[in-house]
Amino acid sequence: MRPGTTLLLVSMLVACENSAAIERTETQLREVDLPRIQELVQKDLENHQAGVAKAAARLAPGFSVENPERRESEVRAALRILQQPKKGIDEFVASPMSFLAAVGADGVVVARDREPDRMAGQDFKTRFEVVRQALGGTASTGLGEFYAEDPKAPSSWSILFAAPSMKNGQVVGAVLAGIPLSRLAQRLSRQFRVEQAAGDPVWVYLYKANRLFHWDTPPEVDAMVRNPSARAERLAASPAGYAEKARLQGELQVYGVFPIELLAPDIGTIIVRTPR
């Protein structure tokens, strides 16, 4: 056999192996990784919906305290206790939520669970639909945008959970919890890191429209998946999601981009794997 023929056969074999590895990885992303992420997100949603409902029931007496300063102090202390092991609510243990707040029947925040408290005194009924629904007597889950003190800093998007506090059949207030998408991305990344400890790293991102949320990911991987216009174009052509391959420092990578409809139409995940 001529040397050139041998080289050609080796090249064809490598190409076939790469093609098979890419196909296996795309299947892994779509049929294993995506369902796992959906399962973890669904569990977090259910836990916090249940937890906020329990918190609203336990906090109801606090809304009746007449003195405003005493009410704020006592409610803040109660919000902290609700997150403590043994004394608190099981669904809040090891929670990725960034705040737990009490909102008065007028829609104004009484207190959140820590100080300094920039939320106290803000009209959340006007700002957030989930609060309006809770004060109307219906527990609700949705998205909310929070702005940083620095006007140049990007805003933060959170999943919001609200439930009404009832006393004698009347709504006396509401409890609101929030999980930032950045913290949810961190939670998913850590879980995948634990589950994939023996293999190649798996990088997990969340996106909302043109925003990208991630934790402890390499900058070169961030750059590889960041292009929001390309993502929007591909999703328009393939609404259920798509897989893409790319070279990263010479090594082949495969990543999947998939919407997570249970959060919102413009929210999804990006999962990056090295094909093997």
N, C-alpha and C positions, 0 to 999 in steps of 0.2 A: 504493500500500500504506500502510495506517495505521501511525503510529509504534509503537503498541502491538503490532501484528502483527510488525513488524520486531524489536522487543525480544524477543518470544516466540520467534521463529525463531533469533535469536542465542543465547538461553538454551538452547534445545534442542540447537543445534549444539555449544555448549560442553559440555553434559552428555554428549552422545554421544562427544565427543573425550576427556573425562575417563574415561568408562566404558571406551573402547578402550584408553587408556593404563594404566588399572588392570589390565585383563585381560592386557595385554602384560607388565606388571611381575610379576603373579602367576605367569605362565608362566615368566618369567625366573628368579624365585625358586625355583620347584619343579623346572624342567627343566634349568637351567644352574648356578645358584649352589649349590643343595644337592648335586648330583653332584660339583661341584668341591670343596666342603668335605669330602665323604666321601672323595674321592680323596686330598686332602692328609692327612687323618687316617689313612687306611689306610697311606699311605706312611710316616708317622711311626711308626706301630705296627710295621710290618715292619722299618724301619731300626733301631729300638731293640731289637726282639727279636733281630735278627741281631747288633747291637753288643754286647748284654749277653752273648750266648753266646760271642762272641769274647773279651770281657773276662774271663769266667769261666775260659776255657781258659788265657789268658795269666797269670792271677793265681794259678792253682792252687799253684805252688811256694811262694808267700808264706805260705800257711796252715800250712806245715810249720816255720816259724821258731819255735823253742821259747821264747825270751825274749819275754814279753808286750809290753814297751815297744819292743823292737826290731821285733817283728812289726807293731805298730801303726804305727810310724814308716815302715817299709819299704812296708807295704801302702798307706798314705796317699800316699806318693810315687809308687807305681805307679799308683794310681787317677788321679792328676793327669796322669801321662805318657800314659795311655790316651786322654786328651781333647785332646792336643796335635796340631797338624797334623804330618804326615810321620811322627812317632814313634808316634802314637796310632792309633785306630780310625776309619776313614773315616765310619762311620755316626754317630759322635759329633761330627763337625765341624759347627759351627753348630746344635747341638742345643738345643732348649728345655728340656732336663731341668735340674732344680735341684740334683740330687745324684747321686753314684755312690758306692755303699758296698759294703764287704765284710762278709759275715756268716759267723761261724765255724760249724762243724758242730753246735755246741750251740745255735745260733740267736741267739747274742749278737753284736751288731755289733762287729767288730774296729776299723774306722775308716771314716770317710767321706772325701771328697776335699778337705776344707778344714778350717781351724781358725778359731774355736773349734768343737769337735766335740761337739755335744749328743747325737749318735746313739751314739757309742762307749759300749759297756757296756749298751745297751738290748736287751731280749729281743724281737727282731722275729719270731721264730718263733711266739711266742704271739700277737703282734698282727696279723700279716698272713698270710693264706692263701697268697699267692704265694710267700712265703718257705718255708712248710711244704712246699709242693709241690716247690720247688727243692731243698731239703735231702733230699727223698725221691727225687731224681733226675730230676725233670720240670720243664722250663722252663715258666714261667707268666706270664700278664699279667692284671692286675686293678686294682681301685681300693683306695686306702688313705687314711685320714683322719689328718691330723697336727694337733696342738693347739699353739697359741701359748703362750709363757711367760705372757703376760697372760691370765688366765682370762676377762676380758671381751672379748678379741679373738676374732673368728670363726675357726673351724678351717679348715684348707686340705685340699682334696681333690686327690689326685694319681693319675695312671695309673702303676702300678708294673709294672716288668719284672724278673723274677728268673730266673736260670739257675744250674744246679749247676756247681761246680768239681770236676773229677774228677782223681784221681791213682791209678794202678794199679787202675783199675776201681772205686774207692771215692769216695764224695762226701766231700770235705774241707772244703767250705764253699759259699758262694753269692755271687753278685754281684747287687746290687739297684740299679736306677735309677728315678728318679721324675720325671714331667712334671706339674707342677701344672696344673689346669684353667685357672687364670688365665694361665699362660704359653702354653698352647695357644691360648686365645682371642686373646692378643697376636700369636701367630704367624699365625693365620688372618687377623686384621685387617690386619696388615702386608702379607701376600700379596695380599689383595684390594685394598689401597690401591695397591700397585704395578701390579696388573693393570688397575685402573680409573682410572689416573692422569689420563686425558684427560676423564673424565666426572664426573657427580655422585658425591659420596662414598657409599660403601656401608659400613654399620656392621654388624659381625659380633659376635655374643654367643654364649656358651655358657651353658646352665643345667643345674643338677642339682637335681631336685626344686624346692624354693622358693628356691634360691640362684642368683645371676646372676654371671657372670664376664665381664669386658670390659676393654678397654684403650683409653685416649685417646678415649673416646666423649663426646659432649656430654651434660651433665646432663639437659637437657630430653628427649633421646632415651632416656636411661636411665629416666626417669620414665614415658615413654610405654609402654615394654615390660616394666616391672618387675613388674606385678601377678601374683603367683604363683597366687592362688586362681582368677583368671580364666583363666590359662594351663592350670591343671589341669582346669578345667571344660571348656574347649574341646577339650583333648586327649582327655578321656574320651569326648567325642562324636565326635571325629575323630582316632583313634589314629595315622594316617599323617601328621598335621600339618595346618595350616590357614594361611590368609592373612587379614590384617586391614588395614583402612585407618583412618587417623586424621589429624587436622589438627594440625600443629605450627607454631605461630606463623603461622597462616593458610595454610600450605602443606600440600598433601595429601601424605601418606606412606603407603607400603604396606610391611608387614612380614610375613614368613613365620616360622612356628614349626614346627620339624620335629625329631622324635627322631633320634638317631644310635645306632641299635641296636648297632653294632659296638663302642661304648664301654660302654653300660649302658642298661637300659630307661628309667631316669629321667634320662638325659642327652640333651641336644639342642642345637640351634642356633637363634638368632633372627637373621634377616637383614633389614636395613632399607634400602629404596630409595625414591627420589623418582620417581614415575611420569612418563614423558615420551612 
